[in-house]
Amino acid sequence: MHERWYKQAVIYCLDVETFQDSDGDGVGDFAGLTSRLDYLARLGVTCLWLNPIHPSPNRDDGYDAADFYGVDPRLGTLGDFAELVHQAANRGLRVIIDLVVNHTSDEHPWFQSARSDPESKYRDWYVWSKDEPSDRHQGMVFPGQQSETWTWDEGADAWYYHRFYDFQPDLNMANPAVRAEVRKIMAFWLQLGVSGFRMDAAPFIIELTRPNEPQAPKEFGYLREFRELLSWRRGDALILAEANAERDELVEYFGTGDRLPMLFNFLVNQRQFLAMARGDAGPIVSALEATPSIPDSCQWATFLRNHDEVDLGRLSERERADCFAAFGPDETMQLYGRGIRRRLAPMLGNDRRRIEMAYSLQFTLPGTPVLRYGEEIGMGDDLSLKERDAIRTPMQWSAAANGGFSTTPKKKDLHHPVITGGEFGYETVNVESQRRDPGSLLHWMERMLHTLRECPEFGIGVCTPIDTGESSVLALHYEAPGGVMLALHNLSDRKRTVDLGEQPGAEGDPVEMFADRVYGRVAPQLEGVDLAGYGYRWIRLRETPGR
């Protein structure tokens, strides 16, 4: 259905300032991104998620917004943005943008007014305490990088609250005027043509924080206000929210379908990494079984890498240690005591078999897949950069200077340095060279994404794990009005053979839709189904004509 477009989408996450520079100043821009839309359409993605685009001091990669109604002048003008949205639509691509309204920059005019005048109308737009809070060292999002969550402000003669860095004061969402302003911000960008938002830090947006309260309550009703605005202004608009919450709390973000339409599935993400680290499908099965049921209009988003670290915070210490040992053994690869700050290709030893299997698995898990820019060519990371910047290096388009990202002759002008030399340098890993190689990861990714469109069951079907008798083999059965699909993945490096027997909804001979190699005919009873080491197979068991 048109209004549920997000259930069969492929979302591509990118940072405009590191994607393509059109004017040689070293910073990517809207015009540069517009020039690459044909590449993205050919790749097979259907929705672009843009990381923060607002004016900002850029102390936190744009997540410290100083004006929610403008665009960073380094990226272009509002006119350039409107042209980008228009040209994307011409190619069948939707655009969503980051909605970062848990906090503002401390340079935002609202905060400057609030701190300088106790009578300012913006004073109560933030969270203050006249007395020193007893809990000012609790609840930090970036442990090791933050020292507190309450900071004294001389101008205001009070303490202000900040879940994130001290230059990002939290907005007071309990104030109706603040929520009304957020709705205006959303309406403004919807009017400019965006198809929705990725909501940053959703749990903190609805927290009713007060000093000396050990556990701030959450007001989930606020989410209904935002959803209603979407429904009235643009019925098919999306909010994709970041809420790494406890299982029993997750359903509250969806409500009865009247709150948020989509959440990232952190539970499955973390368990996929544990499964790959151990070569055991069990953690994924347990995660799928633990994932709560959600309203029909809602959806999960699956991902492997995004703009943040791989957050393993909800694994046990032993489970997290297994993931660290497999994917980030050096402390420089780890972050905040809970995560890994690497891209997928280096995490998997640049092993093409494992990379393909990992993405095939992600894209056949229940939900809508999200892909980070550069992953389609196997880009690496730069661990010399601070914190999460390690995976925010410029897109590598060619073997030309600066990887074809920018024509600036001054390396210091680049927003982040381009990865140079070694097996992940732009000289070796780039779009242009992979475009010429029919066996490249880029061509493989294009084939997978285009095949995914023929298999909508993965996005909308009912998923049932099947016992394979092999701990390393994951088998997922999907049934939807349009047909029945089976996804098989071998998480070990050794060949496996499984007997699955007759499956519900199967009809006629099975058809192989996508696989890591040519396996030959699939037996009707799914007997003796082979999988190579890190092998994968997408098998259609039934297709309903005219679905």
MORABEL-V913606 format. One record per residue. RES is the residue in three letters. PSI is psi in radians with two decimals (* if undefined). OMEGA is omega as a letter, one per 40 degrees, with the letter a starting at -180 (* if undefined). Layout:
res;psi;omega
RES;PSI;OMEGA
RES;PSI;OMEGA
This chain:
res;psi;omega
MET;2.52;a
HIS;-0.72;a
GLU;-0.16;i
ARG;0.60;a
TRP;-0.56;a
TYR;-0.22;i
LYS;-0.32;i
GLN;0.52;a
ALA;2.87;i
VAL;2.02;a
ILE;2.29;a
TYR;2.02;a
CYS;2.24;i
LEU;2.75;i
ASP;2.05;a
VAL;-0.70;a
GLU;-0.18;i
THR;0.24;a
PHE;-0.98;i
GLN;2.18;i
ASP;2.16;a
SER;-0.32;a
ASP;0.16;i
GLY;0.35;i
ASP;0.01;i
GLY;-0.02;a
VAL;2.29;i
GLY;2.75;a
ASP;3.03;a
PHE;-0.71;i
ALA;-0.69;i
GLY;-0.78;i
LEU;-0.72;i
THR;-0.67;a
SER;-0.27;a
ARG;0.16;a
LEU;-0.62;i
ASP;-0.65;i
TYR;-0.79;a
LEU;-0.68;i
ALA;-0.71;i
ARG;-0.64;i
LEU;-0.66;i
GLY;0.08;i
VAL;2.78;a
THR;-0.18;a
CYS;2.33;i
LEU;2.21;i
TRP;2.02;a
LEU;2.18;i
ASN;2.96;a
PRO;2.34;a
ILE;0.05;a
HIS;2.80;i
PRO;2.41;a
SER;2.60;i
PRO;-0.21;i
ASN;0.75;i
ARG;-0.28;i
ASP;0.89;i
ASP;0.63;i
GLY;-0.15;i
TYR;0.05;i
ASP;1.36;a
ALA;2.43;i
ALA;-0.07;i
ASP;1.96;a
PHE;-0.12;a
TYR;0.13;a
GLY;-3.13;i
VAL;2.60;i
ASP;2.13;a
PRO;-0.37;i
ARG;-0.46;a
LEU;-0.31;a
GLY;-2.70;a
THR;3.00;i
LEU;-0.58;i
GLY;-0.71;i
ASP;-0.67;i
PHE;-0.79;i
ALA;-0.67;i
GLU;-0.68;i
LEU;-0.83;a
VAL;-0.71;i
HIS;-0.84;a
GLN;-0.58;i
ALA;-0.76;i
ALA;-0.64;i
ASN;-0.42;a
ARG;0.20;i
GLY;0.35;a
LEU;2.26;i
ARG;2.82;i
VAL;2.24;i
ILE;2.70;a
ILE;2.79;i
ASP;2.30;i
LEU;1.74;a
VAL;1.44;a
VAL;0.25;i
ASN;-0.52;a
HIS;3.03;i
THR;3.06;i
SER;2.64;i
ASP;-0.12;i
GLU;-0.02;i
HIS;2.43;i
PRO;-0.55;i
TRP;-0.82;a
PHE;-0.65;i
GLN;-0.69;i
SER;-0.74;a
ALA;-0.67;a
ARG;-0.40;a
SER;-0.29;a
ASP;1.97;i
PRO;-0.30;i
GLU;-0.01;a
SER;2.50;i
LYS;-0.28;a
TYR;-0.04;a
ARG;-0.80;a
ASP;0.18;i
TRP;-0.15;i
TYR;3.01;a
VAL;2.06;a
TRP;2.81;i
SER;2.23;i
LYS;-0.58;i
ASP;2.70;i
GLU;2.12;i
PRO;2.53;i
SER;-0.29;a
ASP;0.55;a
ARG;-0.10;i
HIS;0.26;a
GLN;2.66;i
GLY;0.39;a
MET;2.38;i
VAL;-0.57;a
PHE;1.24;i
PRO;2.43;a
GLY;-0.41;i
GLN;-0.47;i
GLN;2.70;i
SER;-0.24;a
GLU;2.93;i
THR;-0.04;i
TRP;2.27;a
THR;2.40;i
TRP;2.33;i
ASP;2.03;a
GLU;-0.73;a
GLY;-0.68;a
ALA;-0.28;a
ASP;0.75;a
ALA;2.92;i
TRP;2.45;i
TYR;2.67;a
TYR;2.48;i
HIS;1.97;i
ARG;-0.55;a
PHE;-2.49;a
TYR;2.84;a
ASP;-0.25;i
PHE;0.24;i
GLN;1.28;a
PRO;2.39;a
ASP;2.43;i
LEU;2.61;a
ASN;1.59;a
MET;-0.20;i
ALA;-0.27;i
ASN;2.05;a
PRO;-0.54;i
ALA;-0.59;i
VAL;-0.77;i
ARG;-0.64;i
ALA;-0.66;i
GLU;-0.67;i
VAL;-0.71;i
ARG;-0.66;i
LYS;-0.70;i
ILE;-0.81;i
MET;-0.77;a
ALA;-0.68;i
PHE;-0.86;a
TRP;-0.55;i
LEU;-0.66;i
GLN;-0.48;i
LEU;-0.02;i
GLY;0.05;i
VAL;2.69;a
SER;0.13;i
GLY;-2.77;a
PHE;2.65;i
ARG;2.02;a
MET;2.01;i
ASP;2.40;i
ALA;0.88;a
ALA;-0.71;a
PRO;-0.56;a
PHE;-0.45;i
ILE;-0.62;a
ILE;0.13;i
GLU;2.38;i
LEU;1.38;a
THR;2.32;i
ARG;2.64;a
PRO;2.52;i
ASN;0.33;i
GLU;2.06;a
PRO;-0.54;a
GLN;1.87;a
ALA;2.26;i
PRO;2.78;i
LYS;2.41;i
GLU;1.58;a
PHE;-0.34;i
GLY;-0.44;i
TYR;-0.59;a
LEU;-0.55;i
ARG;-0.64;i
GLU;-0.77;a
PHE;-0.69;i
ARG;-0.69;i
GLU;-0.69;i
LEU;-0.78;i
LEU;-0.81;a
SER;-0.67;a
TRP;-0.68;a
ARG;-0.63;i
ARG;1.79;a
GLY;-0.46;a
ASP;0.24;a
ALA;2.73;a
LEU;2.49;i
ILE;2.03;i
LEU;1.94;a
ALA;2.57;i
GLU;1.92;i
ALA;1.56;i
ASN;1.34;a
ALA;3.00;i
GLU;2.63;a
ARG;-0.84;a
ASP;-0.35;a
GLU;-0.39;a
LEU;-0.70;a
VAL;-0.43;a
GLU;-0.48;i
TYR;-0.48;i
PHE;-0.54;a
GLY;-2.39;i
THR;0.35;a
GLY;0.09;a
ASP;0.13;i
ARG;-1.81;a
LEU;2.40;i
PRO;-0.40;a
MET;2.43;i
LEU;2.56;i
PHE;2.41;i
ASN;1.48;i
PHE;-0.56;a
LEU;-0.85;a
VAL;-0.66;i
ASN;-0.86;a
GLN;-0.64;a
ARG;-0.48;i
GLN;-0.73;i
PHE;-0.67;i
LEU;-0.73;i
ALA;-0.73;i
MET;-0.60;i
ALA;-0.65;a
ARG;-0.19;a
GLY;0.59;a
ASP;2.17;a
ALA;-0.21;a
GLY;-0.82;a
PRO;-0.59;i
ILE;-0.76;i
VAL;-0.79;a
SER;-0.63;i
ALA;-0.73;i
LEU;-0.68;i
GLU;-0.51;a
ALA;-0.28;a
THR;2.17;a
PRO;2.68;i
SER;2.54;a
ILE;2.80;a
PRO;2.67;a
ASP;-0.54;a
SER;-0.14;a
CYS;2.97;a
GLN;2.65;i
TRP;2.67;i
ALA;2.26;i
THR;2.63;a
PHE;2.77;i
LEU;-1.03;i
ARG;2.43;i
ASN;-2.70;a
HIS;-0.18;a
ASP;-3.03;i
GLU;2.83;i
VAL;1.87;a
ASP;1.98;a
LEU;0.38;a
GLY;-0.36;a
ARG;0.13;i
LEU;2.80;i
SER;2.91;a
GLU;-0.73;a
ARG;-0.74;i
GLU;-0.75;i
ARG;-0.67;i
ALA;-0.65;i
ASP;-0.71;i
CYS;-0.74;i
PHE;-0.79;a
ALA;-0.65;a
ALA;-0.65;a
PHE;-0.31;a
GLY;1.08;a
PRO;-0.47;a
ASP;2.45;a
GLU;-0.48;i
THR;-0.27;i
MET;-0.16;a
GLN;2.85;a
LEU;2.40;i
TYR;0.27;i
GLY;0.06;a
ARG;-0.22;a
GLY;3.08;a
ILE;2.29;a
ARG;0.86;a
ARG;2.78;i
ARG;2.92;a
LEU;-0.76;a
ALA;-0.88;i
PRO;-0.54;i
MET;-0.58;a
LEU;0.36;i
GLY;0.37;a
ASN;0.52;i
ASP;1.92;a
ARG;-0.68;a
ARG;-0.78;a
ARG;-0.65;i
ILE;-0.81;i
GLU;-0.82;a
MET;-0.74;a
ALA;-0.77;a
TYR;-0.62;i
SER;-0.72;i
LEU;-0.85;i
GLN;-0.78;a
PHE;-0.18;i
THR;0.15;i
LEU;2.74;a
PRO;2.16;i
GLY;-2.94;a
THR;2.16;a
PRO;2.50;i
VAL;2.26;a
LEU;2.31;i
ARG;2.43;a
TYR;2.52;i
GLY;-0.33;i
GLU;-0.48;a
GLU;-0.26;i
ILE;0.06;i
GLY;0.73;i
MET;2.71;i
GLY;-2.88;a
ASP;2.90;i
ASP;1.65;a
LEU;-0.10;i
SER;-0.28;i
LEU;2.72;a
LYS;2.53;i
GLU;-2.18;a
ARG;-0.12;i
ASP;-0.27;a
ALA;-0.51;a
ILE;0.36;a
ARG;0.61;i
THR;2.80;a
PRO;2.59;i
MET;2.43;a
GLN;1.75;a
TRP;-0.58;a
SER;-3.13;i
ALA;0.11;i
ALA;2.98;i
ALA;2.45;a
ASN;0.41;i
GLY;0.33;a
GLY;0.04;i
PHE;-0.71;a
SER;2.61;i
THR;0.09;a
THR;2.35;i
PRO;-0.11;a
LYS;1.89;a
LYS;-0.56;a
LYS;-0.32;a
ASP;-0.28;i
LEU;2.39;i
HIS;-0.79;i
HIS;2.63;i
PRO;2.58;i
VAL;2.49;i
ILE;2.19;a
THR;2.38;i
GLY;2.87;i
GLY;-3.02;a
GLU;-0.24;i
PHE;0.07;i
GLY;2.72;a
TYR;-0.41;i
GLU;-0.48;a
THR;-0.76;a
VAL;1.88;i
ASN;2.82;a
VAL;-0.78;a
GLU;-0.82;a
SER;-0.63;i
GLN;-0.47;i
ARG;-0.58;a
ARG;-0.23;a
ASP;1.89;a
PRO;-0.28;i
GLY;0.22;a
SER;2.87;i
LEU;-0.65;i
LEU;-0.83;i
HIS;-0.66;i
TRP;-0.78;a
MET;-0.70;i
GLU;-0.78;i
ARG;-0.73;a
MET;-0.80;a
LEU;-0.66;i
HIS;-0.58;i
THR;-0.61;i
LEU;-0.58;i
ARG;-0.44;i
GLU;-0.07;a
CYS;1.08;a
PRO;-0.24;i
GLU;-0.57;a
PHE;-0.51;a
GLY;-0.52;a
ILE;-0.15;a
GLY;2.92;i
VAL;2.16;a
CYS;2.30;i
THR;2.06;i
PRO;2.50;a
ILE;2.37;i
ASP;2.12;a
THR;-0.23;a
GLY;-0.05;i
GLU;2.10;a
SER;-0.46;a
SER;-0.11;a
VAL;2.15;i
LEU;2.22;i
ALA;2.14;i
LEU;2.21;a
HIS;2.21;a
TYR;2.29;i
GLU;2.28;a
ALA;2.92;i
PRO;-0.53;a
GLY;-0.19;a
GLY;-2.97;a
VAL;2.31;i
MET;2.69;i
LEU;2.24;i
ALA;2.17;a
LEU;2.36;i
HIS;2.34;i
ASN;1.98;a
LEU;0.03;i
SER;2.94;a
ASP;0.18;a
ARG;2.60;a
LYS;2.46;i
ARG;2.57;i
THR;2.26;a
VAL;2.61;i
ASP;2.02;a
LEU;-0.37;i
GLY;-3.09;a
GLU;2.33;a
GLN;2.56;i
PRO;2.37;i
GLY;-0.10;a
ALA;2.56;a
GLU;2.08;a
GLY;-2.91;a
ASP;2.41;i
PRO;2.57;a
VAL;2.18;i
GLU;2.12;a
MET;-0.59;a
PHE;2.46;a
ALA;2.88;a
ASP;-0.25;i
ARG;3.08;i
VAL;1.99;a
TYR;-0.30;a
GLY;-3.06;a
ARG;2.45;i
VAL;2.22;a
ALA;2.43;a
PRO;-0.59;i
GLN;0.18;i
LEU;0.80;i
GLU;2.51;i
GLY;0.78;i
VAL;2.04;a
ASP;2.58;i
LEU;2.18;i
ALA;2.97;i
GLY;2.22;a
TYR;0.54;a
GLY;2.83;i
TYR;2.60;i
ARG;2.29;i
TRP;2.07;a
ILE;2.19;i
ARG;2.21;i
LEU;-0.36;i
ARG;2.50;i
GLU;2.29;a
THR;1.98;a
PRO;2.51;i
GLY;0.45;a
ARG;*;*
